[in-house]
Amino acid sequence: MKPVEARRLVFMGTPDFAVPSLEKLVANKEQVVAVFTQPDRPKGRGRSLAHSPVKETALRHNLPVVQPPTLRDPEVRENLSALRPDVLVVVAYGLLLPQAVLDVPTWGAINVHASLLPRYRGAAPIQWAVISGEEETGVTTMHLDAGLDTGDILLQHPTPIRPDDTSQTLQDRLKVLGGELLLETLQALRWGTLQPVKQDPDRATYAPPLKKDQGQLDWSLSAPELDRWIRGLSPWPKAFTSLRGKRLIIHRAEPVPSTASGEPGAIVSWDSTAIQVLTGQGILALSEVQMEGHRRLRSGDFVKGFPLQIGERLGR
């Protein structure tokens, strides 16, 4: 690939995952001519409008901010064209870019995606990698096209998934790796050393958005499977079950090998460190829980204020 004079950048991103990429561009003194992010949304108990993490970062660095509700408005394309971008940098923007927008920059768009494509295309690659029990994931930069994460792969950086990783802890590492890989990609683009690789559609898997009701635990699953769901659903939408007709959020748990048998969801014991619950295979030791309307507690403290009964079932 020939070297590209890719200097004028437009950054498109919204959540916290995109912030390190924008920070890396600023620290590297890149010419970011505008930052596109989603419109302010209601947040908190007062439901007042709040800036996205990317907008907060852009304002802190005195970068122009643009917040169109859609990219399909012809006026948005005209305004983008007026910026004369060489490259669009897209990191968790939250909107698909139509071909008319992708055609604006001289070179095209670089996307930072939180998986090793073509695995886990879609909106929730970090969560589904944890839930699925993957031992490795990573970040990918790709040449964005109008499909859902189907563009040519530019660079990739793998990283292991630790046995105690939640979606949050894994995201905290991947967002930093993503910013570093973005700079490597821009440098390789300018040097003409990028060698784009077509994705193999036969190896593609998908990571659709999670819904709130997917947090409800199925106690017929094995203890390791339930542990992965709890970690993958943290911090949102959170894993939960029911106890005496009320929602019980499970923040932290650990699978315990056991040959004990009985009704999945039944409480078999508790102590100062955990509540032991039967699953479809093995025992799940709940170490941090939260009854709806109350604060998060270690299980030993929870039991002091909420006495349990042996054989009592969760999930009813």
C-alpha positions as CSV (number, residue, x, y, z in Angstrom):
1,M,0.0,0.0,0.0
2,K,1.3,3.5,-0.9
3,P,1.9,6.0,1.9
4,V,-1.1,8.2,2.6
5,E,-0.9,11.8,3.7
6,A,-3.6,11.2,6.4
7,R,-3.4,14.2,8.6
8,R,-6.9,15.7,9.0
9,L,-8.9,13.3,11.3
10,V,-12.5,13.3,12.3
11,F,-13.1,11.2,15.4
12,M,-16.4,9.4,16.0
13,G,-17.1,7.8,19.4
14,T,-19.4,8.0,22.4
15,P,-18.7,5.8,25.5
16,D,-15.9,5.4,27.9
17,F,-14.3,2.7,25.7
18,A,-13.5,5.3,23.0
19,V,-11.9,7.9,25.4
20,P,-8.3,6.4,25.4
21,S,-8.3,6.4,21.6
22,L,-9.2,10.1,21.5
23,E,-6.7,10.8,24.3
24,K,-3.9,9.0,22.3
25,L,-4.6,11.1,19.2
26,V,-4.4,14.3,21.2
27,A,-1.3,13.3,23.0
28,N,0.3,12.4,19.7
29,K,-0.6,15.9,18.4
30,E,-2.8,14.5,15.7
31,Q,-4.9,17.1,13.8
32,V,-8.4,16.2,15.0
33,V,-10.6,18.7,13.2
34,A,-13.9,17.6,14.8
35,V,-15.4,15.0,17.2
36,F,-18.7,13.4,16.4
37,T,-20.6,11.9,19.4
38,Q,-24.1,10.9,20.1
39,P,-26.6,13.6,21.5
40,D,-26.7,14.2,25.2
41,R,-28.9,11.7,27.0
42,P,-31.0,11.9,30.3
43,K,-29.1,10.4,33.2
44,G,-29.4,9.9,36.9
45,R,-32.4,10.3,39.2
46,G,-33.0,13.9,38.0
47,R,-32.9,12.7,34.3
48,S,-30.9,15.8,33.4
49,L,-29.0,15.8,30.1
50,A,-25.5,14.5,30.4
51,H,-22.5,14.6,28.0
52,S,-21.1,11.4,26.7
53,P,-17.6,10.5,28.0
54,V,-16.2,11.4,24.5
55,K,-17.8,14.8,24.5
56,E,-16.4,15.5,28.0
57,T,-12.9,14.6,26.7
58,A,-13.3,16.7,23.5
59,L,-14.4,19.7,25.4
60,R,-11.5,19.4,27.8
61,H,-9.1,19.5,24.9
62,N,-11.1,22.3,23.1
63,L,-12.0,20.2,20.2
64,P,-15.1,21.0,18.1
65,V,-18.0,18.7,18.9
66,V,-20.8,17.6,16.5
67,Q,-23.8,15.7,17.8
68,P,-26.2,14.7,14.9
69,P,-29.1,12.4,15.9
70,T,-28.5,10.5,12.6
71,L,-25.9,10.3,9.9
72,R,-28.4,9.8,7.1
73,D,-29.3,13.5,6.9
74,P,-27.8,15.0,3.7
75,E,-26.9,18.1,5.7
76,V,-24.6,16.0,8.0
77,R,-22.7,14.7,5.0
78,E,-22.3,18.3,3.7
79,N,-21.0,19.5,7.0
80,L,-18.6,16.5,7.2
81,S,-17.4,17.2,3.7
82,A,-16.7,20.8,4.6
83,L,-14.2,19.5,7.2
84,R,-12.1,17.9,4.4
85,P,-11.2,14.8,6.5
86,D,-8.5,12.5,5.3
87,V,-9.6,9.7,7.7
88,L,-12.6,9.0,9.9
89,V,-11.6,7.3,13.2
90,V,-14.6,5.4,14.6
91,V,-14.5,3.9,18.1
92,A,-17.8,2.6,19.6
93,Y,-19.8,5.5,18.0
94,G,-23.1,3.6,18.3
95,L,-24.4,4.4,14.8
96,L,-23.8,2.6,11.5
97,L,-22.0,4.8,9.0
98,P,-23.9,4.9,5.6
99,Q,-21.9,4.6,2.5
100,A,-22.4,8.3,1.7
101,V,-20.5,9.2,4.9
102,L,-17.8,6.6,4.3
103,D,-17.2,8.1,0.9
104,V,-16.3,11.5,2.3
105,P,-12.8,11.0,3.7
106,T,-9.9,10.7,1.3
107,W,-8.8,7.3,2.6
108,G,-11.9,6.0,4.4
109,A,-12.6,5.1,8.0
110,I,-10.5,3.2,10.6
111,N,-12.6,1.4,13.2
112,V,-11.3,0.1,16.6
113,H,-13.3,-3.0,17.6
114,A,-13.0,-4.9,20.9
115,S,-12.6,-8.5,19.6
116,L,-10.3,-10.5,17.3
117,L,-12.5,-10.2,14.2
118,P,-14.2,-12.0,12.5
119,R,-15.1,-13.4,16.0
120,Y,-17.7,-11.4,17.9
121,R,-18.9,-8.9,15.4
122,G,-21.5,-6.5,16.9
123,A,-22.4,-4.3,19.8
124,A,-21.3,-6.4,22.8
125,P,-18.1,-8.3,22.0
126,I,-16.5,-8.0,25.4
127,Q,-19.5,-9.3,27.3
128,W,-20.1,-12.2,25.0
129,A,-16.4,-13.2,25.0
130,V,-16.6,-13.5,28.8
131,I,-20.0,-15.3,28.9
132,S,-18.9,-17.7,26.2
133,G,-15.8,-18.7,28.2
134,E,-13.2,-17.6,25.7
135,E,-9.6,-17.7,27.0
136,E,-8.4,-15.0,24.6
137,T,-9.8,-11.9,23.0
138,G,-8.2,-8.6,21.8
139,V,-8.6,-5.5,19.7
140,T,-8.8,-5.1,15.9
141,T,-8.5,-2.1,13.7
142,M,-10.3,-2.5,10.4
143,H,-11.1,-0.5,7.2
144,L,-14.7,0.3,7.9
145,D,-17.4,-0.5,5.3
146,A,-21.2,-0.3,5.4
147,G,-21.6,-3.8,6.9
148,L,-21.7,-4.8,10.5
149,D,-17.9,-5.1,11.4
150,T,-17.2,-6.8,8.0
151,G,-14.4,-4.5,6.8
152,D,-10.8,-5.6,6.0
153,I,-8.7,-6.3,9.0
154,L,-5.7,-3.9,9.4
155,L,-4.0,-4.8,12.7
156,Q,-4.8,-7.0,15.7
157,H,-3.6,-7.3,19.3
158,P,-4.6,-10.3,21.3
159,T,-4.8,-10.5,25.1
160,P,-5.8,-13.2,27.5
161,I,-9.1,-13.3,29.4
162,R,-8.4,-13.9,33.1
163,P,-10.5,-16.3,35.1
164,D,-11.7,-13.5,37.3
165,D,-12.3,-10.9,34.6
166,T,-15.6,-9.1,34.4
167,S,-16.7,-7.2,31.3
168,Q,-15.6,-4.1,33.1
169,T,-12.1,-5.2,34.0
170,L,-11.6,-6.6,30.5
171,Q,-12.9,-3.4,28.9
172,D,-10.5,-1.4,31.0
173,R,-7.6,-3.3,29.4
174,L,-9.0,-3.4,25.9
175,K,-9.7,0.3,25.6
176,V,-6.1,1.1,26.4
177,L,-4.9,-1.5,23.9
178,G,-7.3,0.0,21.3
179,G,-5.8,3.4,21.6
180,E,-2.3,2.0,21.2
181,L,-3.3,-0.1,18.2
182,L,-5.0,3.0,16.6
183,L,-1.7,4.9,16.6
184,E,0.1,1.9,15.2
185,T,-2.4,1.7,12.4
186,L,-2.2,5.4,11.5
187,Q,1.6,5.2,11.5
188,A,1.5,2.1,9.2
189,L,-1.0,3.8,6.9
190,R,1.2,6.8,6.5
191,W,4.3,4.6,5.9
192,G,2.5,2.4,3.4
193,T,3.0,-0.8,5.3
194,L,-0.6,-1.8,6.0
195,Q,-1.7,-5.0,4.4
196,P,-5.5,-5.3,4.8
197,V,-6.8,-8.8,5.1
198,K,-10.3,-9.9,4.1
199,Q,-12.4,-11.4,6.9
200,D,-13.3,-15.1,6.6
201,P,-17.2,-15.1,6.8
202,D,-17.1,-18.8,7.7
203,R,-15.3,-17.9,11.0
204,A,-17.6,-15.0,11.9
205,T,-19.6,-15.0,15.2
206,Y,-21.9,-12.3,16.5
207,A,-22.2,-10.4,19.8
208,P,-25.7,-8.8,19.8
209,P,-26.7,-6.1,22.3
210,L,-27.6,-7.5,25.8
211,K,-31.1,-6.9,27.1
212,K,-31.9,-6.3,30.7
213,D,-33.9,-9.5,31.1
214,Q,-30.9,-11.5,30.0
215,G,-29.5,-10.9,33.5
216,Q,-31.9,-13.5,35.0
217,L,-29.9,-16.6,36.0
218,D,-30.9,-20.1,35.0
219,W,-29.9,-22.3,37.9
220,S,-30.0,-25.4,35.7
221,L,-26.8,-24.3,34.1
222,S,-23.5,-25.5,35.6
223,A,-21.6,-23.4,38.2
224,P,-18.8,-22.4,35.8
225,E,-21.4,-21.3,33.2
226,L,-23.3,-19.2,35.8
227,D,-20.0,-17.7,37.0
228,R,-19.3,-16.6,33.4
229,W,-22.8,-15.0,33.1
230,I,-22.3,-13.1,36.3
231,R,-18.9,-11.8,35.2
232,G,-20.0,-11.1,31.7
233,L,-23.1,-9.1,32.8
234,S,-21.0,-6.9,35.2
235,P,-21.5,-3.9,35.3
236,W,-24.6,-4.1,33.1
237,P,-27.3,-5.4,33.0
238,K,-26.1,-7.3,36.1
239,A,-27.0,-10.9,36.9
240,F,-30.0,-11.4,39.2
241,T,-32.3,-14.0,40.6
242,S,-35.3,-13.9,42.9
243,L,-35.5,-14.5,46.6
244,R,-38.9,-14.5,48.4
245,G,-40.4,-12.6,45.5
246,K,-37.8,-9.9,45.4
247,R,-34.9,-9.4,43.0
248,L,-31.5,-10.4,44.3
249,I,-28.5,-9.0,42.3
250,I,-25.4,-11.2,42.3
251,H,-22.3,-9.2,42.0
252,R,-19.6,-11.8,42.6
253,A,-19.5,-15.5,42.8
254,E,-17.2,-18.5,42.4
255,P,-17.8,-22.0,41.2
256,V,-17.1,-24.8,43.6
257,P,-16.7,-28.4,42.4
258,S,-19.2,-30.7,44.2
259,T,-21.1,-33.9,43.7
260,A,-24.0,-32.7,45.8
261,S,-27.4,-33.2,44.2
262,G,-30.8,-31.6,44.6
263,E,-32.9,-28.8,43.1
264,P,-30.9,-26.3,41.2
265,G,-31.1,-22.9,43.0
266,A,-31.4,-24.5,46.4
267,I,-29.3,-22.9,49.2
268,V,-27.2,-25.7,50.9
269,S,-25.2,-23.6,53.4
270,W,-23.7,-20.2,54.2
271,D,-20.9,-18.8,56.3
272,S,-19.1,-15.5,56.8
273,T,-17.7,-15.6,53.2
274,A,-20.3,-17.0,50.9
275,I,-23.8,-18.4,50.3
276,Q,-23.6,-21.9,48.7
277,V,-26.2,-22.6,46.0
278,L,-26.8,-25.8,44.1
279,T,-26.7,-25.5,40.3
280,G,-27.2,-28.0,37.4
281,Q,-23.6,-29.1,38.0
282,G,-21.6,-28.1,41.1
283,I,-22.1,-25.3,43.6
284,L,-21.9,-21.6,43.1
285,A,-20.6,-19.6,46.1
286,L,-22.2,-16.2,46.2
287,S,-19.8,-13.7,47.8
288,E,-21.4,-10.3,47.1
289,V,-25.1,-9.8,46.7
290,Q,-27.7,-6.9,46.7
291,M,-31.4,-7.1,47.5
292,E,-33.4,-4.7,45.5
293,G,-33.7,-1.4,47.2
294,H,-30.7,-2.1,49.4
295,R,-27.0,-1.6,49.1
296,R,-24.4,-4.1,47.9
297,L,-23.1,-6.4,50.7
298,R,-20.7,-9.2,51.3
299,S,-22.8,-12.3,51.7
300,G,-21.8,-12.8,55.3
301,D,-23.2,-9.3,56.1
302,F,-26.3,-9.9,54.0
303,V,-27.2,-13.1,55.9
304,K,-26.9,-11.3,59.3
305,G,-29.8,-9.0,58.2
306,F,-31.6,-11.4,56.0
307,P,-31.6,-14.9,57.6
308,L,-31.8,-17.8,55.1
309,Q,-33.1,-21.3,55.3
310,I,-31.4,-24.5,54.2
311,G,-33.2,-25.8,51.1
312,E,-34.7,-22.4,50.3
313,R,-34.6,-21.9,46.5
314,L,-33.4,-19.0,44.5
315,G,-35.2,-18.2,41.3
316,R,-38.8,-18.9,42.3
